[in-house]
Amino acid sequence: MAILKAGDPFFNLYSHDLARVAVAVPRVRVADPAYNAEQTIALLGEADARQVVLVAFPELGLSAYSCDDLFHQRALLDAVELALGRVLEASKAFNPIAVVGLPLRVDDRLFNCAAVLRRGRLLGVVPKSYLPNYREFYEARQFAPGHEARRAGIELAGQADVPFGSALLFRVRELPLLRFHVEICEDLWVPIAPSARAALAGATVLVNPSGSPITVAKADYRRQLAQSHSARCLAAYLYAGAGYGESTTDLAWDGHALICENGNLLAESRRFDDEPQLVVSELDLERLSTERMRQTTFGDNAAQEAAGLAGFRDVSVSLDVPRAARLLPGRRWERFPYVPSDPAQRAERSSEVYRIQVHALIKRLESARLERVVIGVSGGLDSTHALLVCAQAMDRLKLPRKNILAYTMPGFATSDRSLEQARALMQAVGCEARELDIRPASMQMFGDIEHPFARGEAVHDITFENVQAGERTSHLFRLANLHRAIVIGTGDLSELALGWCTYGVGDHMSHYAVNASVPKTLMRYVIRWIAESDQLGPGVGDVLLRIVEMPSSPELVPGASAEQPFQETESSTGPYELQDFNLYYTSRFGYAPTKVAFLAWCAWHERDAGSWPGVPSAQRKAYGIADIKQHLETFSQKFFGSSQFKRSCIPNGPKIGSGGSLSPRGDWRAPSDGEATAWLAQVELVPDRE
């Protein structure tokens, strides 16, 4: 695992446990190994120019897959070995590891093989384990399965003791997290693929040179299979399918190539293209390693399968890793990791989030044997979303929305806009809307504790702010007692991460916190979806769309006028869009601040419209590395150094997403008195300039 040190190139993907890989789809000629070798060499050269470290070619690519009984002709087999020699010789000038398909004679048997090579050296040869012999496939007519191999080492292309077998694990010395295994086409289609055991044995990258002719809907199945297998194995999957030039006597070929990582499709070829293709992406090797470390059942599975894993042999590989110069990934990291950029997926995600929250609240009300809720409504984002959850819960329970006792509680800094929006929202939702001025109670408290504000002095310190927050919460709890109800919390995941809440008798506390796992960036889109899909009936949508455009503010310190809030939360916390990015990669994957900063810079340094789901062009921003470093320092200090004691005693609330809980009873257990020193030291390694 790479540890970034002072002086290391920050703007280089290999400094952050990323690795650039490729799948190739060359043109082929059936039974013309010399031509196929030249096509392979050309794409290998392109991979080298693009600073790829591992590239996979299709099954039987040096001969073409569709040779049928020509595989039993010595002229073809001799020509294939000569072609392999040409590829080996040419590879001396190139850095990448290549996986190349070919038919190979070993001990009077013919095997469908993949040769792994680099810089003129054969690193190993892998025979296909499972030979399809059904429908259009007749491989068992020409080839022997890998388990019939009689020895573990062969002589090939003038090289002796080349490792031979299906249980080879290739380990790259210079990239310790890059450990790959090769299986061939049909090997993926069986219930227990060889690569499944290889993953348990330590392989993080699974490579599949494939033939696979195309039939209707088969591409969808391939894609689904590769993605789900990579997810189940917590691995990357490189699939290189045969394409243009294969025989169309009875079949057709689409040149389907895929790069998947832990269930996600990173890159895909253009299908049915008659030009050679090199499909390139970057793998996040640390993500794969971290997921295996966290998912304890993966280790348990490996332990139970220990007997079956004992046969794997390690093959050590050396690489020239291009670390010295600036090298940026072509892969895109979404600016909003909690929010899908695809509109259809975004709508589906919003619906799912909303339904989880509503379902959870229904269960809590039923178990408490209560039919009313109390909620404070400020006219801001969080309380709006919580109110919408309450409304849908009442509808589902077939209870009147008047059972929602909603209170807007203006204080010394409540803006006219917020108050107007709170009133309009409560009216549109149809809840029991009430207004409770907290200023008299707050003045009583100021007098009781002898705060200067009680004497007319304009002292707006933390006590001034927290007295107001405390009065609001205190009133809500007593109102809940009075009306046999529970208090619904409105605070969100982003605020919990940064400690942006008043501890104890403040917005930190409630009877049930429906928003506790929803980050700010996601909440805006969920509310927008509720508005645009008319989930709560006519009249609500217009109010909601006005609310989502407001900046976040606690409205606790008076401004020059009552028209706009004086405070903006993000001036203290940093921009939520960036802090949510930091939160996701810190809590979900445990990345070091240096890597979080690098990924944030990759996502945020350009104003790219394609990554801004639903955001008007005038509101799009970009952040340079200096901004990212500054806000990451704020995040690290608040998240690790000062806020855990608040998270250690938060109310109950439903977990929403895989990276979306900071509950001490769920995803996040941490000492309340820990230090942020290690994280802040890493932040210092982030450069100040690009």
Stockholm file with secondary structure:
# STOCKHOLM 1.0

chainA/1-690         MAILKAGDPFFNLYSHDLARVAVAVPRVRVADPAYNAEQTIALLGEADARQVVLVAFPELGLSAYSCDDLFHQRALLDAVELALGRVLEASKAFNPIAVVGLPLRVDDRLFNCAAVLRRGRLLGVVPKSYLPNYREFYEARQFAPGHEARRAGIELAGQADVPFGSALLFRVRELPLLRFHVEICEDLWVPIAPSARAALAGATVLVNPSGSPITVAKADYRRQLAQSHSARCLAAYLYAGAGYGESTTDLAWDGHALICENGNLLAESRRFDDEPQLVVSELDLERLSTERMRQTTFGDNAAQEAAGLAGFRDVSVSLDVPRAARLLPGRRWERFPYVPSDPAQRAERSSEVYRIQVHALIKRLESARLERVVIGVSGGLDSTHALLVCAQAMDRLKLPRKNILAYTMPGFATSDRSLEQARALMQAVGCEARELDIRPASMQMFGDIEHPFARGEAVHDITFENVQAGERTSHLFRLANLHRAIVIGTGDLSELALGWCTYGVGDHMSHYAVNASVPKTLMRYVIRWIAESDQLGPGVGDVLLRIVEMPSSPELVPGASAEQPFQETESSTGPYELQDFNLYYTSRFGYAPTKVAFLAWCAWHERDAGSWPGVPSAQRKAYGIADIKQHLETFSQKFFGSSQFKRSCIPNGPKIGSGGSLSPRGDWRAPSDGEATAWLAQVELVPDRE
#=GR chainA/1-690 SS CCCCCTTSCTTBGGGGTEEEEEEEECCCCTTCHHHHHHHHHHHHHHHHHTTCSEEECCTTTTTCGGGGGGGGCHHHHHHHHHHHHHHHHHHTTCCSEEEEEEEEEETTEEEEEEEEEETTEEEEEEECSCCCCSTTCCHHHHCCCGGGCCCSEEEETTEEEEEBSSCEEEEETTSTTCEEEECCGGGGTSSSCHHHHHHHHTCSEEEEECCCCCCTTHHHHHHHHHHHHHHHTTSEEEEECCCTTSCCSSCCCCCCEEEEETTEEEEECCTTCSSCEEEEEEEEHHHHHHHHHHCHHHHHHHHHTHHHHTTCEEEEECCCCCCSSCBCCSSCCCSCTTSCSSHHHHHHHHHHHHHHHHHHHHHHHHHHTCCEEEEECCSSHHHHHHHHHHHHHHHHTTCCGGGEEEEECCCTTCCHHHHHHHHHHHHHHTCEEEECCCHHHHHHHHHHHTCGGGGTCCCCCHHHHHHHHHHHHHHHHHHHHHTTEEEEECCCHHHHHHTCSCCSSSTTCCSEETTTTCCHHHHHHHHHHHHHTTTTCTTHHHHHHHHHTSCCCCCCSCCSSSSSCSCCTHHHHCCHHHHHHHHIIIIITCCCHHHHHHHHHHHHSSCCGGGCTTCCGGGCCCCCHHHHHHHHHHHHIIIIIISHHHHTTCCCCCCCSTTCCCCTTTTCCCCTTCCCHHHHHHHHTSCSCC
#=GC SS_cons         CCCCCTTSCTTBGGGGTEEEEEEEECCCCTTCHHHHHHHHHHHHHHHHHTTCSEEECCTTTTTCGGGGGGGGCHHHHHHHHHHHHHHHHHHTTCCSEEEEEEEEEETTEEEEEEEEEETTEEEEEEECSCCCCSTTCCHHHHCCCGGGCCCSEEEETTEEEEEBSSCEEEEETTSTTCEEEECCGGGGTSSSCHHHHHHHHTCSEEEEECCCCCCTTHHHHHHHHHHHHHHHTTSEEEEECCCTTSCCSSCCCCCCEEEEETTEEEEECCTTCSSCEEEEEEEEHHHHHHHHHHCHHHHHHHHHTHHHHTTCEEEEECCCCCCSSCBCCSSCCCSCTTSCSSHHHHHHHHHHHHHHHHHHHHHHHHHHTCCEEEEECCSSHHHHHHHHHHHHHHHHTTCCGGGEEEEECCCTTCCHHHHHHHHHHHHHHTCEEEECCCHHHHHHHHHHHTCGGGGTCCCCCHHHHHHHHHHHHHHHHHHHHHTTEEEEECCCHHHHHHTCSCCSSSTTCCSEETTTTCCHHHHHHHHHHHHHTTTTCTTHHHHHHHHHTSCCCCCCSCCSSSSSCSCCTHHHHCCHHHHHHHHIIIIITCCCHHHHHHHHHHHHSSCCGGGCTTCCGGGCCCCCHHHHHHHHHHHHIIIIIISHHHHTTCCCCCCCSTTCCCCTTTTCCCCTTCCCHHHHHHHHTSCSCC
//
